[in-house]
Amino acid sequence: MTILAIDTSNYALGVSLLEENQVLGEYITNLKKNHSVRIMPAIQTLMKDCERVPGDLTKIVVAKGPGSYTGVRIGVTIAKTLAWTLNIPLVGISSLEILASGTGRYFDGYVSPLFDARRGQVYTGLYQFENGQLSVVEQDQLVMAVDWAAKLAEMTKPILFVGNDLPIHQSKLEEIVGTKAFFASITEHNPRPSELALLGRNKDGENVHTFVPNYIRLAEAEAKWLEAKGKNSNG
């Protein structure tokens, strides 16, 4: 089994190749640059360096959001195209789950990965490892950071926060959650595409044609368009 994992759902761009029980290669950057221009060269470089060709691939695993709407669409579109062209399974994994998996494996408590969603909001969820397997405690959601912190403050276990946007909200999380709040190192904030591949390794493929990203909320432009359309209809 040779799995190609793709994550362009946020600023961090990542691709990896997982073959059987070995990570053959992994490429990660955390740059505010156009993923649509960089993702295919990154895949091609990784495949070439690992001496693999598209015909060797047996599964595509992609980060399906939440995150940047444009970024999520880029990764999902490429993943769907590759899976359909090669006639191999496609698996989607939560972008937040990737972060939780990468940091929470040896943490005795809950893990709250997060992405900033502007206006005081975050995309987040709550995860924990049980018997070596990552499980969902609270589903991925869009929530005000202060409301999320207040909810976590009532938890009985410590909470590990992780994500490149953590500095935006860290002081408020510390203030509200208190001594139960722990924060991942800066070296752990980039979602690892090898973790993405591992999470999708044993999952069944999804229908390529009906597979869609998980945005959690509508893009602002789309929401405004629907709102305007509704007003016009009522008028």
C-alpha contacts under 8 A as a table, 3 or more apart, distances in Angstrom:
res1	aa1	res2	aa2	distance
1	M	18	L	7.98
1	M	19	E	5.56
1	M	20	E	5.45
1	M	57	L	7.34
1	M	58	T	5.70
1	M	59	K	7.66
2	T	17	L	6.77
2	T	18	L	5.71
2	T	19	E	4.32
2	T	20	E	6.67
2	T	56	D	6.64
2	T	57	L	5.01
2	T	58	T	5.34
2	T	59	K	6.74
3	I	16	S	7.96
3	I	17	L	5.55
3	I	18	L	5.08
3	I	19	E	6.27
3	I	57	L	5.94
3	I	58	T	5.98
3	I	59	K	4.91
3	I	60	I	5.81
3	I	61	V	7.10
3	I	197	A	6.43
3	I	201	R	7.39
4	L	15	V	7.12
4	L	16	S	5.81
4	L	17	L	4.83
4	L	18	L	6.70
4	L	57	L	6.87
4	L	59	K	6.50
4	L	60	I	5.06
4	L	61	V	6.26
4	L	197	A	6.89
5	A	14	G	7.89
5	A	15	V	5.37
5	A	16	S	5.21
5	A	17	L	6.48
5	A	18	L	7.99
5	A	60	I	5.93
5	A	61	V	4.65
5	A	62	V	5.66
5	A	193	P	5.92
5	A	194	S	7.07
5	A	196	L	6.27
5	A	197	A	5.14
6	I	14	G	6.01
6	I	15	V	4.71
6	I	16	S	7.00
6	I	60	I	7.78
6	I	61	V	6.38
6	I	62	V	4.83
6	I	63	A	6.48
6	I	75	G	6.35
6	I	79	A	7.23
6	I	193	P	6.60
6	I	196	L	7.92
7	D	10	N	7.88
7	D	12	A	7.73
7	D	13	L	5.76
7	D	14	G	5.05
7	D	15	V	6.34
7	D	62	V	5.91
7	D	63	A	5.00
7	D	72	V	7.94
7	D	75	G	6.11
7	D	95	S	7.92
7	D	193	P	6.53
8	T	11	Y	7.14
8	T	12	A	6.60
8	T	13	L	4.85
8	T	14	G	6.61
8	T	35	H	6.58
8	T	39	I	7.79
8	T	63	A	7.24
8	T	71	G	5.13
8	T	72	V	5.98
8	T	74	I	6.86
8	T	75	G	5.26
9	S	12	A	7.58
9	S	13	L	7.62
9	S	63	A	6.38
9	S	64	K	7.07
9	S	65	G	5.85
9	S	66	P	7.07
9	S	67	G	5.28
9	S	68	S	5.65
9	S	69	Y	7.53
9	S	70	T	7.87
9	S	71	G	4.60
9	S	72	V	4.20
9	S	73	R	7.82
9	S	75	G	6.87
9	S	95	S	6.92
10	N	13	L	7.13
10	N	67	G	5.47
10	N	68	S	5.35
10	N	71	G	6.00
10	N	72	V	7.39
11	Y	30	N	5.56
11	Y	31	L	5.87
11	Y	32	K	5.77
11	Y	33	K	7.69
11	Y	71	G	7.94
12	A	28	I	6.77
12	A	29	T	5.47
12	A	30	N	4.05
12	A	31	L	6.43
12	A	190	N	6.35
12	A	191	P	7.30
13	L	27	Y	7.94
13	L	28	I	5.57
13	L	29	T	5.34
13	L	30	N	6.32
13	L	31	L	7.84
13	L	35	H	7.11
13	L	39	I	7.49
14	G	26	E	7.31
14	G	27	Y	5.47
14	G	28	I	4.39
14	G	29	T	6.67
14	G	191	P	7.75
14	G	192	R	6.95
14	G	193	P	5.34
15	V	26	E	5.83
15	V	27	Y	5.34
15	V	28	I	6.77
15	V	42	A	7.25
15	V	43	I	6.55
15	V	46	L	7.76
15	V	193	P	5.40
15	V	194	S	7.66
16	S	23	V	7.49
16	S	24	L	7.56
16	S	25	G	5.51
16	S	26	E	4.18
16	S	27	Y	6.25
16	S	46	L	7.40
16	S	193	P	5.40
16	S	194	S	5.48
16	S	197	A	7.26
17	L	23	V	6.05
17	L	24	L	5.42
17	L	25	G	5.39
17	L	26	E	6.54
17	L	46	L	7.79
17	L	47	M	7.90
17	L	194	S	7.11
17	L	197	A	7.51
18	L	21	N	7.14
18	L	22	Q	5.81
18	L	23	V	4.51
18	L	24	L	5.73
18	L	25	G	7.39
18	L	194	S	6.76
18	L	197	A	6.38
18	L	198	L	7.51
19	E	22	Q	5.35
19	E	23	V	6.30
19	E	24	L	6.52
23	V	26	E	7.40
23	V	194	S	6.70
24	L	50	C	6.41
25	G	46	L	6.65
25	G	50	C	6.61
26	E	46	L	7.27
26	E	193	P	6.85
26	E	194	S	6.63
27	Y	42	A	7.33
27	Y	46	L	7.23
27	Y	193	P	7.82
28	I	190	N	7.91
28	I	192	R	7.57
28	I	193	P	7.72
30	N	190	N	7.28
34	N	37	V	5.65
34	N	38	R	6.60
35	H	38	R	5.05
35	H	39	I	5.53
35	H	71	G	6.76
35	H	74	I	7.34
36	S	39	I	5.94
36	S	40	M	7.73
36	S	74	I	6.25
37	V	40	M	7.18
37	V	41	P	7.84
38	R	41	P	5.62
38	R	42	A	6.17
39	I	42	A	5.07
39	I	43	I	6.28
40	M	43	I	5.06
40	M	44	Q	6.11
41	P	44	Q	4.98
41	P	45	T	5.98
42	A	45	T	5.20
42	A	46	L	6.15
43	I	46	L	5.16
43	I	47	M	6.10
44	Q	47	M	5.18
44	Q	48	K	6.06
45	T	48	K	5.13
45	T	49	D	6.02
46	L	49	D	5.21
46	L	50	C	6.07
47	M	50	C	5.19
47	M	51	E	5.95
47	M	52	R	5.06
47	M	53	V	6.32
47	M	54	P	7.99
48	K	51	E	4.92
48	K	52	R	6.16
48	K	53	V	7.46
49	D	52	R	7.85
52	R	56	D	6.29
53	V	56	D	5.53
53	V	57	L	7.43
54	P	57	L	5.56
54	P	86	L	7.55
55	G	86	L	7.11
57	L	60	I	7.68
57	L	88	I	7.78
58	T	88	I	5.75
58	T	89	P	7.17
59	K	83	A	7.28
59	K	88	I	5.50
59	K	89	P	5.01
59	K	90	L	6.10
59	K	91	V	7.75
60	I	79	A	6.35
60	I	82	L	7.58
60	I	83	A	6.23
60	I	88	I	7.32
60	I	89	P	6.33
60	I	90	L	4.94
60	I	91	V	6.34
61	V	79	A	7.34
61	V	90	L	5.88
61	V	91	V	4.74
61	V	92	G	5.81
61	V	93	I	7.26
61	V	196	L	6.98
61	V	197	A	5.98
61	V	200	G	5.95
62	V	75	G	6.74
62	V	76	V	6.44
62	V	79	A	6.36
62	V	90	L	7.71
62	V	91	V	6.35
62	V	92	G	5.02
62	V	93	I	6.22
62	V	196	L	7.36
63	A	72	V	7.35
63	A	75	G	7.25
63	A	76	V	7.45
63	A	92	G	5.83
63	A	93	I	5.07
63	A	94	S	5.83
63	A	95	S	5.10
63	A	196	L	7.23
64	K	72	V	6.15
64	K	75	G	7.77
64	K	76	V	6.49
64	K	92	G	5.43
64	K	93	I	5.71
64	K	94	S	5.65
64	K	95	S	6.23
64	K	212	V	7.70
64	K	213	P	4.81
64	K	214	N	5.76
65	G	68	S	7.74
65	G	72	V	5.82
65	G	93	I	7.83
65	G	94	S	5.65
65	G	95	S	4.98
65	G	96	L	7.59
65	G	213	P	6.06
65	G	214	N	5.03
65	G	215	Y	5.79
66	P	69	Y	7.84
66	P	72	V	7.43
66	P	94	S	7.01
66	P	95	S	6.03
66	P	96	L	7.28
66	P	123	Y	6.93
66	P	213	P	7.87
66	P	214	N	5.69
66	P	215	Y	4.92
66	P	216	I	6.32
67	G	71	G	7.37
67	G	72	V	6.59
67	G	95	S	7.39
67	G	115	F	6.90
67	G	123	Y	7.62
67	G	215	Y	6.97
68	S	71	G	5.01
68	S	72	V	5.91
69	Y	72	V	5.27
69	Y	73	R	6.20
69	Y	215	Y	6.78
69	Y	219	A	6.87
70	T	73	R	5.18
70	T	74	I	6.24
71	G	74	I	5.22
71	G	75	G	6.48
72	V	75	G	5.42
72	V	76	V	6.13
72	V	213	P	6.78
73	R	76	V	5.20
73	R	77	T	5.85
73	R	213	P	7.01
74	I	77	T	5.30
74	I	78	I	6.29
75	G	78	I	5.35
75	G	79	A	6.06
76	V	79	A	5.03
76	V	80	K	5.98
76	V	212	V	7.63
76	V	213	P	6.81
77	T	80	K	5.23
77	T	81	T	6.13
78	I	81	T	5.09
78	I	82	L	6.13
79	A	82	L	5.23
79	A	83	A	6.07
79	A	90	L	7.26
80	K	83	A	5.16
80	K	84	W	5.99
80	K	90	L	6.94
80	K	208	V	5.86
80	K	209	H	7.80
80	K	211	F	7.93
81	T	84	W	5.24
81	T	85	T	5.95
82	L	85	T	5.13
82	L	86	L	5.92
83	A	86	L	5.31
83	A	87	N	5.52
83	A	88	I	5.06
83	A	89	P	6.13
83	A	90	L	5.84
83	A	208	V	7.24
84	W	87	N	4.93
84	W	88	I	6.80
84	W	208	V	6.62
89	P	204	D	7.45
89	P	205	G	4.51
89	P	206	E	6.84
89	P	208	V	8.00
90	L	205	G	4.87
90	L	206	E	5.69
90	L	207	N	7.52
90	L	208	V	6.54
91	V	200	G	6.13
91	V	203	K	6.95
91	V	204	D	6.97
91	V	205	G	5.12
91	V	206	E	5.93
92	G	200	G	7.36
92	G	206	E	7.89
93	I	97	E	7.08
93	I	98	I	7.46
93	I	196	L	7.06
93	I	199	L	7.34
93	I	200	G	6.85
94	S	97	E	5.05
94	S	98	I	6.64
94	S	214	N	7.87
95	S	98	I	5.43
95	S	99	L	7.06
95	S	191	P	7.92
96	L	99	L	5.37
96	L	100	A	6.44
96	L	113	P	5.69
96	L	114	L	6.72
96	L	124	T	6.74
96	L	125	G	7.14
96	L	140	D	7.43
97	E	100	A	5.00
97	E	101	S	6.02
97	E	113	P	7.56
97	E	127	Y	7.70
98	I	101	S	5.21
98	I	102	G	6.26
98	I	191	P	5.92
98	I	192	R	6.95
98	I	193	P	7.89
98	I	195	E	6.14
98	I	196	L	5.62
98	I	199	L	7.66
99	L	102	G	5.20
99	L	103	T	6.51
99	L	113	P	5.93
99	L	162	V	6.97
99	L	163	G	7.10
99	L	189	H	7.31
99	L	190	N	7.47
99	L	191	P	5.04
99	L	192	R	7.32
100	A	103	T	5.55
100	A	104	G	5.54
100	A	111	V	5.88
100	A	112	S	6.90
100	A	113	P	5.76
100	A	127	Y	6.56
100	A	128	Q	7.93
100	A	162	V	7.53
101	S	104	G	5.60
101	S	105	R	6.25
101	S	134	L	6.65
101	S	195	E	6.77
102	G	105	R	6.90
102	G	188	E	7.46
102	G	191	P	7.07
102	G	192	R	6.70
102	G	195	E	6.23
103	T	106	Y	7.52
103	T	107	F	7.58
103	T	111	V	7.91
103	T	162	V	7.66
103	T	184	A	7.43
103	T	188	E	6.70
104	G	107	F	4.98
104	G	108	D	7.98
104	G	110	Y	7.62
104	G	111	V	6.00
104	G	128	Q	6.80
104	G	129	F	6.77
104	G	160	L	7.61
105	R	129	F	6.01
105	R	132	G	7.20
105	R	134	L	7.76
106	Y	129	F	7.94
107	F	110	Y	7.63
107	F	129	F	7.95
107	F	160	L	7.75
108	D	158	P	7.59
109	G	128	Q	6.46
109	G	157	K	5.30
109	G	158	P	5.11
109	G	159	I	5.89
109	G	160	L	7.38
110	Y	126	L	6.44
110	Y	127	Y	5.60
110	Y	128	Q	4.87
110	Y	129	F	7.98
110	Y	157	K	6.67
110	Y	158	P	6.28
110	Y	159	I	4.74
110	Y	160	L	6.20
111	V	126	L	5.67
111	V	127	Y	5.07
111	V	128	Q	5.95
111	V	159	I	5.51
111	V	160	L	4.67
111	V	161	F	6.02
111	V	162	V	7.64
112	S	124	T	6.44
112	S	125	G	5.76
112	S	126	L	4.86
112	S	127	Y	6.54
112	S	159	I	6.68
112	S	160	L	5.98
112	S	161	F	4.87
112	S	162	V	6.51
113	P	124	T	5.69
113	P	125	G	6.51
113	P	126	L	7.32
113	P	161	F	5.66
113	P	162	V	4.78
113	P	163	G	5.78
114	L	122	V	6.22
114	L	123	Y	5.48
114	L	124	T	4.52
114	L	125	G	7.39
114	L	161	F	7.38
114	L	162	V	6.40
114	L	163	G	5.44
114	L	165	D	7.10
114	L	166	L	7.09
115	F	122	V	5.56
115	F	123	Y	5.14
115	F	124	T	6.68
115	F	163	G	6.35
115	F	164	N	7.29
115	F	165	D	5.66
115	F	166	L	7.58
116	D	120	G	7.87
116	D	121	Q	6.39
116	D	122	V	4.60
116	D	123	Y	6.38
116	D	165	D	5.65
116	D	166	L	7.85
116	D	168	I	7.64
117	A	120	G	7.24
117	A	121	Q	5.00
117	A	122	V	4.73
117	A	123	Y	6.19
117	A	142	L	7.76
118	R	121	Q	5.42
118	R	122	V	7.14
120	G	144	M	5.68
120	G	145	A	5.95
120	G	146	V	7.84
121	Q	142	L	6.75
121	Q	143	V	5.41
121	Q	144	M	4.18
121	Q	145	A	5.31
122	V	142	L	5.77
122	V	143	V	5.65
122	V	144	M	6.19
122	V	145	A	5.75
123	Y	140	D	6.95
123	Y	141	Q	5.63
123	Y	142	L	4.65
123	Y	143	V	6.62
124	T	140	D	5.44
124	T	141	Q	5.60
124	T	142	L	6.59
124	T	143	V	7.60
125	G	136	V	7.88
125	G	137	V	7.71
125	G	138	E	5.37
125	G	139	Q	5.34
125	G	140	D	4.25
125	G	141	Q	6.13
126	L	136	V	6.21
126	L	137	V	5.16
126	L	138	E	4.71
126	L	139	Q	6.77
126	L	140	D	7.47
127	Y	134	L	6.78
127	Y	135	S	5.68
127	Y	136	V	4.66
127	Y	137	V	5.17
127	Y	138	E	6.89
128	Q	134	L	5.70
128	Q	135	S	5.51
128	Q	136	V	6.67
128	Q	137	V	6.90
129	F	132	G	5.80
129	F	133	Q	5.25
129	F	134	L	4.39
129	F	135	S	6.03
130	E	133	Q	5.27
130	E	134	L	6.36
130	E	135	S	6.90
136	V	139	Q	6.38
141	Q	216	I	6.72
142	L	216	I	6.89
142	L	217	R	7.66
143	V	147	D	6.99
143	V	148	W	6.48
144	M	147	D	5.29
144	M	148	W	6.26
145	A	148	W	5.09
145	A	149	A	6.11
145	A	169	H	7.21
145	A	173	L	7.83
146	V	149	A	5.04
146	V	150	A	6.16
146	V	172	K	7.07
146	V	173	L	7.36
146	V	176	I	7.71
147	D	150	A	5.10
147	D	151	K	6.31
148	W	151	K	5.15
148	W	152	L	6.27
149	A	152	L	5.09
149	A	153	A	6.08
149	A	172	K	7.96
149	A	173	L	5.72
149	A	176	I	6.01
149	A	177	V	5.89
150	A	153	A	5.08
150	A	154	E	6.96
150	A	176	I	6.23
150	A	177	V	6.79
151	K	154	E	5.63
151	K	155	M	7.28
152	L	155	M	5.21
152	L	159	I	7.69
152	L	177	V	6.51
153	A	176	I	6.63
153	A	177	V	4.50
153	A	178	G	7.38
153	A	180	K	7.55
155	M	158	P	7.66
157	K	180	K	7.06
158	P	180	K	4.40
158	P	181	A	6.10
158	P	182	F	7.21
159	I	180	K	5.96
159	I	181	A	5.18
159	I	182	F	5.93
160	L	181	A	6.20
160	L	182	F	4.61
160	L	183	F	5.49
160	L	184	A	6.69
161	F	166	L	7.46
161	F	181	A	7.30
161	F	182	F	6.14
161	F	183	F	4.93
161	F	184	A	6.15
162	V	166	L	6.48
162	V	183	F	6.28
162	V	184	A	5.27
162	V	188	E	7.34
162	V	189	H	5.83
163	G	166	L	5.34
163	G	184	A	7.97
163	G	188	E	7.77
163	G	189	H	4.53
163	G	190	N	6.92
164	N	167	P	7.42
164	N	186	I	7.68
164	N	189	H	5.03
164	N	190	N	6.61
165	D	168	I	5.74
165	D	169	H	7.47
166	L	169	H	5.53
166	L	170	Q	5.57
167	P	170	Q	5.09
167	P	171	S	7.65
168	I	171	S	7.89
169	H	172	K	5.59
169	H	173	L	6.22
170	Q	173	L	5.05
170	Q	174	E	6.06
171	S	174	E	5.13
171	S	175	E	6.13
172	K	175	E	5.02
172	K	176	I	6.21
173	L	176	I	5.33
173	L	177	V	5.63
173	L	178	G	7.54
173	L	181	A	7.33
174	E	177	V	5.49
174	E	178	G	5.17
174	E	179	T	7.58
174	E	181	A	6.23
175	E	178	G	5.63
177	V	180	K	6.08
177	V	181	A	5.72
178	G	181	A	5.84
179	T	182	F	7.81
184	A	188	E	6.18
184	A	189	H	7.11
185	S	188	E	5.44
185	S	189	H	7.03
186	I	189	H	5.51
187	T	190	N	7.15
188	E	191	P	7.54
191	P	195	E	7.76
192	R	195	E	5.28
192	R	196	L	6.60
193	P	196	L	4.77
193	P	197	A	6.26
194	S	197	A	5.03
194	S	198	L	6.22
195	E	198	L	4.97
195	E	199	L	6.09
196	L	199	L	5.20
196	L	200	G	6.40
197	A	200	G	5.28
197	A	201	R	5.94
198	L	201	R	5.08
198	L	202	N	7.94
199	L	202	N	7.35
199	L	203	K	7.75
200	G	203	K	5.24
206	E	211	F	6.69
207	N	210	T	5.58
207	N	211	F	5.85
208	V	211	F	5.30
215	Y	218	L	6.72
215	Y	219	A	7.97
218	L	222	E	6.22
218	L	223	A	5.76
219	A	222	E	5.26
219	A	223	A	6.16
220	E	223	A	5.08
220	E	224	K	6.19
221	A	224	K	5.22
221	A	225	W	6.18
222	E	225	W	4.99
222	E	226	L	6.19
223	A	226	L	5.19
223	A	227	E	6.11
224	K	227	E	4.98
224	K	228	A	6.06
225	W	228	A	5.13
225	W	229	K	6.03
226	L	229	K	4.94
226	L	230	G	6.09
227	E	230	G	5.15
227	E	231	K	6.33
228	A	231	K	5.13
228	A	232	N	6.19
229	K	232	N	5.13
229	K	233	S	6.14
230	G	233	S	5.06
230	G	234	N	6.17
231	K	234	N	5.13
231	K	235	G	6.03
232	N	235	G	4.98
